[in-house]
Amino acid sequence: MDEPTTAVDRRGPWGPALLLAAIFTAAACAIVYELLIGSTSAYFLGDSVQQFSVTIGLFLASMGLGSWLSRAITERLLERFIAFELWLAAVGGCSVPVLYLAYLYSGHFRYAMVLLIVAVGVLVGLELPLLTRMLQRYGELRKVLSDVLFLDYLGSLLAALLFPYLLLPLLGAFDTALAAGLLNAAVGLALLAAFWSGLAPGPRRRLLGLGVAVVGGLGLILAAADPLRQRLESDLYTDQIVYSERSPYQEIVLTQWRDDVRLYLDRHLQFSSVDEYRYHESLVHPAMALARHRQRVLVIGGGDGLSVREVLRHPGVERVDLVDLDPAVTDLARRDMRLTRINDNALSRPGVRIHSEDGFSFLQRPHEAYGAIIIDLPDPRDEAISKLYSVEAYRLCLRHLSPGGVVVTQASSPYYARTTYWSIAATMAEAGLRVVPYHTLVPSFGPWGFVAGFSGGGAEPEKVTFDVAGLRFMTPELFRQMLVFPGDMSRPAEVVVNRLDRPLLARQYREDWSRW
């Protein structure tokens, strides 16, 4: 009979229960760490599908490696199990701060990401076989193994459900990692206290010292989390952060320098108040001028209210439906004085209705026809967003247009993302729309492109006029120039058509921008 088993025996029936509770907690915390690493990596690097695929694959492989390495541990199983629990707390608890530091102050973010994933996976993989071996004398292997795996999977499920609905929205990534680390460490110290008399004096002191160091270190970081996070986030942006919020969907940041207010979603610039009028006038007014009917307008995205502001400048608009997934953005656009000044309090105006839901889901339901549909979404940098740049989405838009209706979308840069831009145009054409590509210069973004699509004949873009007073940028003459593309922004020989079952656009977008 070895020493660890004797220690478990001395706790009577509580010994196995404590160890099973420990593996339940370790599994839950490990999944939280991996979700944090995956989401933080997607936040910094984009391409959420790739980041989570790498995270899950490496984590499972690392668990296998840890299980294989556990065969080398033949004695002092309980001592090693507690040590692994404490090291898991240290690595996982520091994972998000380490990723922020690696991104901001080194060129080795991916290496840090991989090392953290592997470390967490190996430690969890080491724990499972050790626990199974310690519990073998309490029942048949098939029963012990089924109990261990059941609690491991159950802990993983609980963490996977709590992470998006409670932990991340309530605590944020920083505090979630630190709180999970402290929970891991508390479990390790609880095991140490429970089996204290069954361990030799030397290992007891070492484990106690390690546990105190881990709890103390994580506690200090947690106490300094707010100023540390603010410092790290401020280093991500050029200007002073005046507002920051983590919604269930994204990181929302407002910065300001003198009169320049900027909105960032997941670090991606949405607008600069210095030149946003160039973008929004170009997006909205050609479509509104060419639409046969303007009484009802649908805006998908554009939760900042700037596109709605331009729509409401047109006479005859009776109702505007704004569909934006994140209510935190539209709430901010309605209550923050910096934004209400810029958007002319558009989202609180009569006739504007806000729908906090996915644009694709909104389009799948029947609605009264719209004369114009304005798509003001972020670039199709990942598959979740690119579904609204798909053939199926544009066909749904076409279904909701009244006769002579117009749908227009921002389409990224025809210079920096040339293939992406023309792929969006090709996708709209595949959906049955008669497309009119055009572009302009927005200093904050560079050369920028838009694509309008018509539900039928009759519209003549070359003869467009604007019956809106006070435009700062758009003129009929300028719009005719926007229809002409220089050679380095003209349509390439090959483009992709983006479909729901073949979401090629997001990969094309990342490939285009990777060259810059």
KETI-848873 format. One record per residue (C-alpha): x, y, z; residue number from 1; residue in one letter. Coordinates in nm, 2 decimals. Example, Ala and Ser with C-alpha at 12.3 -4.5 7.8 and 13.67 -1.06 7.14 Angstrom:
% residues 2
<<1.23, -0.45, 0.78>, 1, A>
<<1.37, -0.11, 0.71>, 2, S>
//
This chain:
% residues 516
<<0.00, 0.00, 0.00>, 1, M>
<<0.16, 0.33, -0.10>, 2, D>
<<0.16, 0.66, 0.09>, 3, E>
<<-0.10, 0.85, -0.12>, 4, P>
<<-0.36, 0.58, -0.09>, 5, T>
<<-0.31, 0.56, 0.28>, 6, T>
<<-0.37, 0.94, 0.30>, 7, A>
<<-0.70, 0.90, 0.11>, 8, V>
<<-0.80, 0.61, 0.33>, 9, D>
<<-0.76, 0.83, 0.65>, 10, R>
<<-1.04, 1.06, 0.52>, 11, R>
<<-1.28, 0.77, 0.51>, 12, G>
<<-1.56, 0.81, 0.26>, 13, P>
<<-1.48, 1.18, 0.23>, 14, W>
<<-1.14, 1.12, 0.07>, 15, G>
<<-1.27, 1.00, -0.27>, 16, P>
<<-1.55, 1.26, -0.27>, 17, A>
<<-1.29, 1.54, -0.22>, 18, L>
<<-1.08, 1.41, -0.50>, 19, L>
<<-1.37, 1.38, -0.74>, 20, L>
<<-1.48, 1.73, -0.65>, 21, A>
<<-1.13, 1.85, -0.73>, 22, A>
<<-1.14, 1.70, -1.07>, 23, I>
<<-1.48, 1.85, -1.14>, 24, F>
<<-1.34, 2.19, -1.05>, 25, T>
<<-1.02, 2.14, -1.24>, 26, A>
<<-1.21, 2.05, -1.55>, 27, A>
<<-1.44, 2.35, -1.52>, 28, A>
<<-1.15, 2.59, -1.47>, 29, C>
<<-0.95, 2.43, -1.75>, 30, A>
<<-1.23, 2.49, -2.00>, 31, I>
<<-1.26, 2.85, -1.88>, 32, V>
<<-0.89, 2.90, -1.94>, 33, Y>
<<-0.91, 2.75, -2.29>, 34, E>
<<-1.22, 2.96, -2.38>, 35, L>
<<-1.04, 3.27, -2.25>, 36, L>
<<-0.73, 3.19, -2.46>, 37, I>
<<-0.94, 3.13, -2.77>, 38, G>
<<-1.15, 3.44, -2.73>, 39, S>
<<-0.86, 3.66, -2.64>, 40, T>
<<-0.66, 3.53, -2.94>, 41, S>
<<-0.96, 3.59, -3.17>, 42, A>
<<-0.99, 3.94, -3.02>, 43, Y>
<<-0.63, 4.03, -3.11>, 44, F>
<<-0.58, 3.82, -3.42>, 45, L>
<<-0.93, 3.79, -3.57>, 46, G>
<<-1.04, 3.47, -3.74>, 47, D>
<<-1.24, 3.32, -3.45>, 48, S>
<<-1.28, 2.98, -3.63>, 49, V>
<<-0.91, 2.94, -3.67>, 50, Q>
<<-0.82, 3.05, -3.31>, 51, Q>
<<-1.08, 2.82, -3.15>, 52, F>
<<-0.99, 2.53, -3.38>, 53, S>
<<-0.62, 2.56, -3.28>, 54, V>
<<-0.71, 2.60, -2.91>, 55, T>
<<-0.94, 2.30, -2.90>, 56, I>
<<-0.71, 2.08, -3.10>, 57, G>
<<-0.40, 2.17, -2.91>, 58, L>
<<-0.58, 2.14, -2.57>, 59, F>
<<-0.70, 1.78, -2.65>, 60, L>
<<-0.36, 1.68, -2.78>, 61, A>
<<-0.19, 1.82, -2.48>, 62, S>
<<-0.43, 1.64, -2.24>, 63, M>
<<-0.33, 1.32, -2.43>, 64, G>
<<0.04, 1.41, -2.38>, 65, L>
<<-0.02, 1.47, -2.01>, 66, G>
<<-0.19, 1.14, -1.97>, 67, S>
<<0.10, 0.96, -2.14>, 68, W>
<<0.35, 1.14, -1.92>, 69, L>
<<0.17, 1.04, -1.61>, 70, S>
<<0.30, 0.68, -1.65>, 71, R>
<<0.63, 0.81, -1.52>, 72, A>
<<0.48, 0.90, -1.18>, 73, I>
<<0.47, 0.59, -0.97>, 74, T>
<<0.48, 0.73, -0.61>, 75, E>
<<0.35, 1.02, -0.40>, 76, R>
<<0.05, 1.05, -0.62>, 77, L>
<<-0.15, 1.27, -0.39>, 78, L>
<<0.13, 1.51, -0.35>, 79, E>
<<0.18, 1.54, -0.72>, 80, R>
<<-0.19, 1.58, -0.78>, 81, F>
<<-0.21, 1.88, -0.54>, 82, I>
<<0.10, 2.03, -0.70>, 83, A>
<<-0.05, 2.00, -1.05>, 84, F>
<<-0.37, 2.16, -0.92>, 85, E>
<<-0.17, 2.46, -0.79>, 86, L>
<<0.03, 2.49, -1.10>, 87, W>
<<-0.28, 2.48, -1.31>, 88, L>
<<-0.41, 2.77, -1.10>, 89, A>
<<-0.10, 2.97, -1.16>, 90, A>
<<-0.08, 2.91, -1.54>, 91, V>
<<-0.45, 2.95, -1.61>, 92, G>
<<-0.50, 3.25, -1.37>, 93, G>
<<-0.23, 3.45, -1.54>, 94, C>
<<-0.33, 3.34, -1.90>, 95, S>
<<-0.51, 3.66, -2.00>, 96, V>
<<-0.26, 3.91, -1.85>, 97, P>
<<0.02, 3.71, -2.02>, 98, V>
<<-0.16, 3.73, -2.36>, 99, L>
<<-0.21, 4.10, -2.33>, 100, Y>
<<0.16, 4.16, -2.24>, 101, L>
<<0.27, 3.93, -2.53>, 102, A>
<<0.06, 4.11, -2.78>, 103, Y>
<<0.15, 4.46, -2.67>, 104, L>
<<0.52, 4.43, -2.59>, 105, Y>
<<0.66, 4.14, -2.79>, 106, S>
<<0.62, 3.99, -3.14>, 107, G>
<<0.56, 3.64, -3.00>, 108, H>
<<0.19, 3.64, -2.92>, 109, F>
<<0.12, 3.31, -3.10>, 110, R>
<<0.41, 3.14, -2.91>, 111, Y>
<<0.26, 3.26, -2.58>, 112, A>
<<-0.08, 3.14, -2.69>, 113, M>
<<0.05, 2.79, -2.78>, 114, V>
<<0.25, 2.75, -2.46>, 115, L>
<<-0.04, 2.84, -2.24>, 116, L>
<<-0.28, 2.60, -2.42>, 117, I>
<<-0.02, 2.32, -2.40>, 118, V>
<<0.06, 2.39, -2.03>, 119, A>
<<-0.31, 2.38, -1.93>, 120, V>
<<-0.38, 2.07, -2.13>, 121, G>
<<-0.08, 1.88, -2.00>, 122, V>
<<-0.16, 1.96, -1.64>, 123, L>
<<-0.52, 1.85, -1.67>, 124, V>
<<-0.40, 1.54, -1.86>, 125, G>
<<-0.16, 1.45, -1.58>, 126, L>
<<-0.44, 1.49, -1.31>, 127, E>
<<-0.69, 1.25, -1.46>, 128, L>
<<-0.48, 0.93, -1.46>, 129, P>
<<-0.34, 1.01, -1.11>, 130, L>
<<-0.69, 1.05, -0.97>, 131, L>
<<-0.81, 0.73, -1.13>, 132, T>
<<-0.51, 0.54, -0.99>, 133, R>
<<-0.57, 0.68, -0.64>, 134, M>
<<-0.94, 0.58, -0.64>, 135, L>
<<-0.89, 0.23, -0.78>, 136, Q>
<<-0.90, 0.07, -0.44>, 137, R>
<<-1.26, 0.20, -0.38>, 138, Y>
<<-1.42, 0.01, -0.66>, 139, G>
<<-1.38, -0.16, -1.00>, 140, E>
<<-1.18, 0.02, -1.26>, 141, L>
<<-1.48, 0.06, -1.48>, 142, R>
<<-1.68, 0.23, -1.20>, 143, K>
<<-1.39, 0.46, -1.10>, 144, V>
<<-1.31, 0.56, -1.46>, 145, L>
<<-1.68, 0.63, -1.54>, 146, S>
<<-1.71, 0.85, -1.22>, 147, D>
<<-1.39, 1.04, -1.31>, 148, V>
<<-1.48, 1.10, -1.67>, 149, L>
<<-1.85, 1.18, -1.59>, 150, F>
<<-1.74, 1.46, -1.35>, 151, L>
<<-1.47, 1.58, -1.58>, 152, D>
<<-1.72, 1.62, -1.87>, 153, Y>
<<-1.99, 1.76, -1.64>, 154, L>
<<-1.75, 2.03, -1.51>, 155, G>
<<-1.66, 2.11, -1.87>, 156, S>
<<-2.02, 2.15, -1.96>, 157, L>
<<-2.10, 2.38, -1.67>, 158, L>
<<-1.80, 2.60, -1.75>, 159, A>
<<-1.89, 2.62, -2.12>, 160, A>
<<-2.24, 2.74, -2.03>, 161, L>
<<-2.13, 2.99, -1.76>, 162, L>
<<-1.86, 3.14, -1.97>, 163, F>
<<-2.06, 3.33, -2.24>, 164, P>
<<-2.37, 3.40, -2.03>, 165, Y>
<<-2.23, 3.49, -1.69>, 166, L>
<<-1.86, 3.50, -1.64>, 167, L>
<<-1.74, 3.70, -1.94>, 168, L>
<<-2.02, 3.96, -1.94>, 169, P>
<<-2.01, 4.00, -1.56>, 170, L>
<<-1.64, 3.98, -1.48>, 171, L>
<<-1.46, 4.03, -1.81>, 172, G>
<<-1.17, 3.83, -1.94>, 173, A>
<<-0.91, 3.96, -1.69>, 174, F>
<<-1.11, 3.89, -1.38>, 175, D>
<<-1.26, 3.56, -1.50>, 176, T>
<<-0.91, 3.42, -1.55>, 177, A>
<<-0.79, 3.54, -1.21>, 178, L>
<<-1.11, 3.42, -1.04>, 179, A>
<<-1.08, 3.07, -1.19>, 180, A>
<<-0.71, 3.06, -1.09>, 181, G>
<<-0.80, 3.15, -0.73>, 182, L>
<<-1.07, 2.88, -0.73>, 183, L>
<<-0.82, 2.62, -0.86>, 184, N>
<<-0.57, 2.73, -0.59>, 185, A>
<<-0.84, 2.71, -0.32>, 186, A>
<<-0.92, 2.35, -0.42>, 187, V>
<<-0.56, 2.26, -0.41>, 188, G>
<<-0.52, 2.41, -0.06>, 189, L>
<<-0.84, 2.24, 0.06>, 190, A>
<<-0.70, 1.91, -0.05>, 191, L>
<<-0.38, 1.98, 0.13>, 192, L>
<<-0.56, 2.07, 0.45>, 193, A>
<<-0.79, 1.76, 0.42>, 194, A>
<<-0.50, 1.52, 0.37>, 195, F>
<<-0.24, 1.71, 0.58>, 196, W>
<<-0.18, 1.43, 0.83>, 197, S>
<<-0.13, 1.18, 0.55>, 198, G>
<<0.16, 1.37, 0.39>, 199, L>
<<0.52, 1.39, 0.50>, 200, A>
<<0.64, 1.71, 0.66>, 201, P>
<<0.87, 1.81, 0.37>, 202, G>
<<0.60, 1.78, 0.09>, 203, P>
<<0.35, 1.95, 0.32>, 204, R>
<<0.57, 2.26, 0.36>, 205, R>
<<0.65, 2.27, -0.01>, 206, R>
<<0.29, 2.25, -0.12>, 207, L>
<<0.18, 2.50, 0.14>, 208, L>
<<0.45, 2.74, 0.02>, 209, G>
<<0.35, 2.69, -0.34>, 210, L>
<<-0.02, 2.74, -0.26>, 211, G>
<<0.04, 3.06, -0.06>, 212, V>
<<0.26, 3.20, -0.34>, 213, A>
<<0.00, 3.12, -0.61>, 214, V>
<<-0.29, 3.27, -0.41>, 215, V>
<<-0.08, 3.57, -0.31>, 216, G>
<<0.03, 3.64, -0.66>, 217, G>
<<-0.31, 3.60, -0.82>, 218, L>
<<-0.46, 3.81, -0.54>, 219, G>
<<-0.22, 4.09, -0.60>, 220, L>
<<-0.29, 4.09, -0.97>, 221, I>
<<-0.66, 4.08, -0.90>, 222, L>
<<-0.63, 4.38, -0.67>, 223, A>
<<-0.44, 4.57, -0.94>, 224, A>
<<-0.65, 4.43, -1.23>, 225, A>
<<-0.85, 4.75, -1.30>, 226, D>
<<-0.55, 4.99, -1.34>, 227, P>
<<-0.34, 4.72, -1.51>, 228, L>
<<-0.62, 4.64, -1.76>, 229, R>
<<-0.67, 5.01, -1.82>, 230, Q>
<<-0.30, 5.06, -1.88>, 231, R>
<<-0.28, 4.77, -2.12>, 232, L>
<<-0.60, 4.87, -2.31>, 233, E>
<<-0.47, 5.23, -2.33>, 234, S>
<<-0.16, 5.10, -2.50>, 235, D>
<<-0.38, 4.94, -2.77>, 236, L>
<<-0.51, 5.28, -2.87>, 237, Y>
<<-0.35, 5.60, -2.99>, 238, T>
<<-0.59, 5.84, -2.81>, 239, D>
<<-0.72, 5.85, -2.46>, 240, Q>
<<-0.99, 5.60, -2.37>, 241, I>
<<-1.30, 5.78, -2.25>, 242, V>
<<-1.54, 5.48, -2.23>, 243, Y>
<<-1.48, 5.11, -2.22>, 244, S>
<<-1.73, 4.82, -2.19>, 245, E>
<<-1.72, 4.45, -2.25>, 246, R>
<<-2.06, 4.34, -2.37>, 247, S>
<<-2.16, 3.98, -2.42>, 248, P>
<<-2.07, 4.02, -2.79>, 249, Y>
<<-1.76, 4.25, -2.81>, 250, Q>
<<-1.53, 4.50, -2.66>, 251, E>
<<-1.66, 4.85, -2.70>, 252, I>
<<-1.42, 5.14, -2.67>, 253, V>
<<-1.46, 5.52, -2.72>, 254, L>
<<-1.14, 5.73, -2.75>, 255, T>
<<-1.11, 6.11, -2.78>, 256, Q>
<<-0.83, 6.35, -2.87>, 257, W>
<<-0.95, 6.71, -2.90>, 258, R>
<<-1.26, 6.70, -3.13>, 259, D>
<<-1.18, 6.35, -3.27>, 260, D>
<<-1.41, 6.09, -3.11>, 261, V>
<<-1.35, 5.73, -3.23>, 262, R>
<<-1.55, 5.41, -3.18>, 263, L>
<<-1.37, 5.08, -3.17>, 264, Y>
<<-1.54, 4.73, -3.16>, 265, L>
<<-1.30, 4.46, -3.07>, 266, D>
<<-1.01, 4.70, -3.15>, 267, R>
<<-1.14, 4.77, -3.50>, 268, H>
<<-1.21, 5.13, -3.58>, 269, L>
<<-1.58, 5.19, -3.67>, 270, Q>
<<-1.56, 5.57, -3.73>, 271, F>
<<-1.37, 5.88, -3.66>, 272, S>
<<-1.58, 6.19, -3.60>, 273, S>
<<-1.34, 6.40, -3.81>, 274, V>
<<-1.43, 6.23, -4.14>, 275, D>
<<-1.72, 5.99, -4.07>, 276, E>
<<-1.95, 6.20, -4.28>, 277, Y>
<<-1.75, 6.10, -4.60>, 278, R>
<<-1.83, 5.73, -4.53>, 279, Y>
<<-2.19, 5.77, -4.42>, 280, H>
<<-2.29, 6.02, -4.69>, 281, E>
<<-2.14, 5.78, -4.95>, 282, S>
<<-2.31, 5.48, -4.80>, 283, L>
<<-2.66, 5.62, -4.76>, 284, V>
<<-2.74, 5.90, -5.00>, 285, H>
<<-2.68, 5.73, -5.34>, 286, P>
<<-2.92, 5.45, -5.24>, 287, A>
<<-3.18, 5.68, -5.10>, 288, M>
<<-3.16, 5.90, -5.41>, 289, A>
<<-3.20, 5.60, -5.64>, 290, L>
<<-3.47, 5.42, -5.45>, 291, A>
<<-3.82, 5.46, -5.59>, 292, R>
<<-3.98, 5.47, -5.25>, 293, H>
<<-3.83, 5.60, -4.92>, 294, R>
<<-4.11, 5.58, -4.67>, 295, Q>
<<-3.96, 5.26, -4.50>, 296, R>
<<-3.59, 5.20, -4.47>, 297, V>
<<-3.40, 4.92, -4.31>, 298, L>
<<-3.05, 4.97, -4.16>, 299, V>
<<-2.86, 4.65, -4.07>, 300, I>
<<-2.57, 4.73, -3.84>, 301, G>
<<-2.49, 5.09, -3.78>, 302, G>
<<-2.57, 5.08, -3.41>, 303, G>
<<-2.38, 5.41, -3.37>, 304, D>
<<-2.68, 5.58, -3.53>, 305, G>
<<-2.48, 5.76, -3.80>, 306, L>
<<-2.64, 5.59, -4.10>, 307, S>
<<-2.98, 5.65, -3.95>, 308, V>
<<-2.89, 6.02, -3.91>, 309, R>
<<-2.83, 6.04, -4.28>, 310, E>
<<-3.14, 5.84, -4.37>, 311, V>
<<-3.35, 6.08, -4.17>, 312, L>
<<-3.23, 6.38, -4.37>, 313, R>
<<-3.44, 6.26, -4.66>, 314, H>
<<-3.79, 6.40, -4.68>, 315, P>
<<-4.07, 6.14, -4.69>, 316, G>
<<-3.90, 5.89, -4.45>, 317, V>
<<-4.17, 5.77, -4.22>, 318, E>
<<-4.00, 5.47, -4.05>, 319, R>
<<-3.65, 5.34, -4.00>, 320, V>
<<-3.59, 4.99, -3.86>, 321, D>
<<-3.24, 4.96, -3.72>, 322, L>
<<-3.12, 4.60, -3.66>, 323, V>
<<-2.81, 4.56, -3.45>, 324, D>
<<-2.71, 4.25, -3.26>, 325, L>
<<-2.55, 4.43, -2.96>, 326, D>
<<-2.79, 4.64, -2.75>, 327, P>
<<-2.49, 4.78, -2.56>, 328, A>
<<-2.38, 4.97, -2.88>, 329, V>
<<-2.73, 5.12, -2.95>, 330, T>
<<-2.78, 5.21, -2.58>, 331, D>
<<-2.44, 5.39, -2.58>, 332, L>
<<-2.54, 5.57, -2.90>, 333, A>
<<-2.86, 5.70, -2.74>, 334, R>
<<-2.72, 5.81, -2.40>, 335, R>
<<-2.35, 5.91, -2.45>, 336, D>
<<-2.34, 6.28, -2.51>, 337, M>
<<-2.04, 6.26, -2.73>, 338, R>
<<-2.23, 6.02, -2.96>, 339, L>
<<-2.56, 6.19, -2.95>, 340, T>
<<-2.39, 6.51, -3.06>, 341, R>
<<-2.24, 6.33, -3.36>, 342, I>
<<-2.54, 6.12, -3.46>, 343, N>
<<-2.79, 6.41, -3.40>, 344, D>
<<-2.97, 6.20, -3.15>, 345, N>
<<-3.10, 5.99, -3.44>, 346, A>
<<-3.18, 5.68, -3.24>, 347, L>
<<-3.43, 5.86, -3.02>, 348, S>
<<-3.61, 6.03, -3.31>, 349, R>
<<-3.98, 5.94, -3.38>, 350, P>
<<-4.02, 5.66, -3.64>, 351, G>
<<-3.69, 5.49, -3.55>, 352, V>
<<-3.73, 5.14, -3.41>, 353, R>
<<-3.44, 4.95, -3.28>, 354, I>
<<-3.43, 4.57, -3.30>, 355, H>
<<-3.15, 4.40, -3.09>, 356, S>
<<-3.10, 4.08, -3.29>, 357, E>
<<-2.90, 3.92, -3.56>, 358, D>
<<-2.96, 4.08, -3.90>, 359, G>
<<-2.99, 3.74, -4.08>, 360, F>
<<-3.26, 3.62, -3.84>, 361, S>
<<-3.45, 3.95, -3.89>, 362, F>
<<-3.44, 3.91, -4.27>, 363, L>
<<-3.58, 3.55, -4.24>, 364, Q>
<<-3.91, 3.68, -4.10>, 365, R>
<<-4.18, 3.85, -4.31>, 366, P>
<<-4.19, 4.23, -4.30>, 367, H>
<<-4.35, 4.51, -4.49>, 368, E>
<<-4.14, 4.60, -4.79>, 369, A>
<<-3.86, 4.85, -4.77>, 370, Y>
<<-3.77, 5.11, -5.03>, 371, G>
<<-3.40, 5.09, -4.93>, 372, A>
<<-3.19, 4.86, -4.72>, 373, I>
<<-2.86, 5.00, -4.58>, 374, I>
<<-2.60, 4.74, -4.47>, 375, I>
<<-2.35, 4.91, -4.24>, 376, D>
<<-2.17, 4.61, -4.09>, 377, L>
<<-1.81, 4.55, -3.99>, 378, P>
<<-1.58, 4.40, -4.25>, 379, D>
<<-1.64, 4.02, -4.31>, 380, P>
<<-1.33, 3.93, -4.11>, 381, R>
<<-1.48, 3.61, -3.97>, 382, D>
<<-1.75, 3.36, -4.07>, 383, E>
<<-2.00, 3.49, -3.82>, 384, A>
<<-2.01, 3.83, -3.99>, 385, I>
<<-1.96, 3.71, -4.34>, 386, S>
<<-2.30, 3.53, -4.34>, 387, K>
<<-2.46, 3.87, -4.40>, 388, L>
<<-2.23, 3.91, -4.70>, 389, Y>
<<-2.36, 3.58, -4.85>, 390, S>
<<-2.58, 3.50, -5.15>, 391, V>
<<-2.85, 3.39, -4.92>, 392, E>
<<-2.85, 3.72, -4.72>, 393, A>
<<-2.87, 3.93, -5.04>, 394, Y>
<<-3.16, 3.71, -5.16>, 395, R>
<<-3.34, 3.78, -4.84>, 396, L>
<<-3.28, 4.15, -4.89>, 397, C>
<<-3.42, 4.13, -5.24>, 398, L>
<<-3.73, 3.96, -5.11>, 399, R>
<<-3.79, 4.25, -4.87>, 400, H>
<<-3.74, 4.53, -5.13>, 401, L>
<<-4.03, 4.71, -5.28>, 402, S>
<<-4.04, 4.76, -5.66>, 403, P>
<<-3.75, 4.99, -5.75>, 404, G>
<<-3.59, 4.92, -5.42>, 405, G>
<<-3.21, 4.95, -5.35>, 406, V>
<<-2.98, 4.76, -5.11>, 407, V>
<<-2.64, 4.90, -5.05>, 408, V>
<<-2.35, 4.76, -4.84>, 409, T>
<<-2.01, 4.88, -4.73>, 410, Q>
<<-1.76, 4.65, -4.89>, 411, A>
<<-1.42, 4.71, -4.74>, 412, S>
<<-1.13, 4.86, -4.94>, 413, S>
<<-1.11, 4.80, -5.32>, 414, P>
<<-0.74, 4.89, -5.28>, 415, Y>
<<-0.62, 4.70, -4.97>, 416, Y>
<<-0.88, 4.42, -5.00>, 417, A>
<<-0.94, 4.42, -5.38>, 418, R>
<<-1.05, 4.06, -5.42>, 419, T>
<<-1.28, 4.09, -5.12>, 420, T>
<<-1.45, 4.40, -5.25>, 421, Y>
<<-1.52, 4.25, -5.59>, 422, W>
<<-1.62, 3.92, -5.44>, 423, S>
<<-1.90, 4.11, -5.25>, 424, I>
<<-2.01, 4.26, -5.58>, 425, A>
<<-2.01, 3.92, -5.74>, 426, A>
<<-2.20, 3.77, -5.45>, 427, T>
<<-2.47, 4.04, -5.48>, 428, M>
<<-2.50, 3.98, -5.85>, 429, A>
<<-2.53, 3.60, -5.79>, 430, E>
<<-2.83, 3.68, -5.57>, 431, A>
<<-3.01, 3.85, -5.86>, 432, G>
<<-2.93, 4.21, -5.79>, 433, L>
<<-2.82, 4.45, -6.06>, 434, R>
<<-2.50, 4.58, -5.89>, 435, V>
<<-2.33, 4.92, -5.91>, 436, V>
<<-1.99, 4.93, -5.74>, 437, P>
<<-1.84, 5.27, -5.63>, 438, Y>
<<-1.57, 5.40, -5.41>, 439, H>
<<-1.43, 5.70, -5.23>, 440, T>
<<-1.15, 5.81, -4.99>, 441, L>
<<-1.21, 5.82, -4.62>, 442, V>
<<-0.89, 5.94, -4.46>, 443, P>
<<-0.92, 5.73, -4.15>, 444, S>
<<-0.96, 5.41, -4.35>, 445, F>
<<-0.81, 5.49, -4.69>, 446, G>
<<-0.98, 5.41, -5.02>, 447, P>
<<-1.31, 5.26, -4.94>, 448, W>
<<-1.57, 5.08, -5.14>, 449, G>
<<-1.95, 5.03, -5.15>, 450, F>
<<-2.18, 4.82, -5.37>, 451, V>
<<-2.54, 4.91, -5.44>, 452, A>
<<-2.78, 4.65, -5.58>, 453, G>
<<-3.11, 4.72, -5.75>, 454, F>
<<-3.42, 4.50, -5.76>, 455, S>
<<-3.50, 4.58, -6.12>, 456, G>
<<-3.44, 4.82, -6.40>, 457, G>
<<-3.51, 5.19, -6.42>, 458, G>
<<-3.24, 5.34, -6.19>, 459, A>
<<-2.97, 5.54, -6.37>, 460, E>
<<-2.68, 5.60, -6.13>, 461, P>
<<-2.50, 5.83, -6.37>, 462, E>
<<-2.80, 6.07, -6.35>, 463, K>
<<-2.84, 6.07, -5.97>, 464, V>
<<-2.93, 6.39, -5.79>, 465, T>
<<-2.95, 6.46, -5.42>, 466, F>
<<-3.24, 6.65, -5.28>, 467, D>
<<-3.09, 6.69, -4.94>, 468, V>
<<-2.96, 7.02, -4.82>, 469, A>
<<-2.63, 7.06, -4.63>, 470, G>
<<-2.43, 6.76, -4.75>, 471, L>
<<-2.07, 6.81, -4.66>, 472, R>
<<-1.93, 6.57, -4.92>, 473, F>
<<-2.16, 6.41, -5.17>, 474, M>
<<-2.24, 6.58, -5.50>, 475, T>
<<-2.38, 6.44, -5.82>, 476, P>
<<-2.05, 6.51, -6.00>, 477, E>
<<-1.85, 6.34, -5.73>, 478, L>
<<-2.07, 6.03, -5.74>, 479, F>
<<-2.02, 5.99, -6.11>, 480, R>
<<-1.64, 6.00, -6.04>, 481, Q>
<<-1.69, 5.73, -5.77>, 482, M>
<<-1.82, 5.49, -6.03>, 483, L>
<<-1.48, 5.49, -6.21>, 484, V>
<<-1.21, 5.26, -6.07>, 485, F>
<<-0.84, 5.30, -6.14>, 486, P>
<<-0.64, 5.00, -6.27>, 487, G>
<<-0.51, 4.90, -5.93>, 488, D>
<<-0.86, 4.88, -5.79>, 489, M>
<<-1.04, 4.72, -6.09>, 490, S>
<<-1.20, 4.38, -6.08>, 491, R>
<<-0.94, 4.10, -6.06>, 492, P>
<<-0.96, 3.79, -6.29>, 493, A>
<<-1.08, 3.56, -6.01>, 494, E>
<<-1.33, 3.63, -5.73>, 495, V>
<<-1.52, 3.42, -5.49>, 496, V>
<<-1.90, 3.39, -5.44>, 497, V>
<<-1.98, 3.37, -5.07>, 498, N>
<<-2.24, 3.12, -4.96>, 499, R>
<<-2.36, 3.00, -4.62>, 500, L>
<<-2.23, 2.65, -4.68>, 501, D>
<<-1.91, 2.78, -4.84>, 502, R>
<<-1.81, 3.09, -4.64>, 503, P>
<<-1.51, 3.18, -4.85>, 504, L>
<<-1.52, 3.55, -4.81>, 505, L>
<<-1.38, 3.57, -4.45>, 506, A>
<<-1.07, 3.37, -4.56>, 507, R>
<<-1.03, 3.59, -4.87>, 508, Q>
<<-1.06, 3.90, -4.65>, 509, Y>
<<-0.79, 3.78, -4.41>, 510, R>
<<-0.57, 3.69, -4.70>, 511, E>
<<-0.61, 4.03, -4.87>, 512, D>
<<-0.53, 4.23, -4.55>, 513, W>
<<-0.24, 4.00, -4.45>, 514, S>
<<-0.04, 4.15, -4.74>, 515, R>
<<-0.05, 4.49, -4.56>, 516, W>
//
